[in-house]
Amino acid sequence: MRKITIAIDGFSSCGKSTLAKALAKQLGYIYGDSGAMYRAATLYFLDNDLDWNKELDVKLALKNIQIHFENIEGKNTTFLNGKNVEDDIRTMRVSDSVSPVATISTVRKRMVSLQQEMGKNGGIVMDGRDIGTVVFPNAELKLFITASADVRTQRRYEELLAKGWNVDYEEIKMNLLNRDHIDSTREDSPLKKAEDAVELDNSDLDEEEQLGVALGLVDALQKN
Ligand code: DC
């Protein structure tokens, strides 16, 4: 069966990474977590007291940032300059700053080229905000995932609670809404549905049902 490229976009915590991981596993494809790259870059700025509003600091950061992924115990794991940062990049400290960092064009340029390199041979499912519009505009399948803000907040809340973190529901909701706003109104590659993307509202779907819908679309494509 031919290996295709699958682009999954949507607002924060809409369930796109859950779907992307499950699809990649089922199809034997690479999973590409583009958000993790922006998060790792943000962590670098924060840990090194660099200001993303200063051009020189951005240049310095981009010169020193190396990001790669490894599969550790079946889990896609993010590394920044050789260090496992998978947990650090999910903290509220990073979540609060990642959208402003992701508005910077030079940062985006670097991340997009990394993402395109990962997907150059197809057989990839990548999730993010601009995957169907900018990173893989020729992807054979594009999905745009939506869910209500409350459903998304609840999911994120439960995910962080399950990690044993002390989190506040309202703080998470504010962070999501704020990121939604910055991500969809920025000048460079704003989050928007690609014209040829299939929209999937998963507010009332569980993970298995959502995967079933997506696999149905992949099947239909493979038969064409
Ligand atoms: O998917 P995520 O929540 O881990 O993404 C974190 C942030 O990174 C998100 O708020 C906006 C940015 N991002 C982006 O601008 N473009 C992408 N392709 C992926 C993420």
Residues whose N, C-alpha, C, O or C-beta is under 5 A from the ligand:
A	BS01	DC	S12 S34 G35 A36 Y38 V98 S99 A102 D127 G128 R129 D130 R179 D183
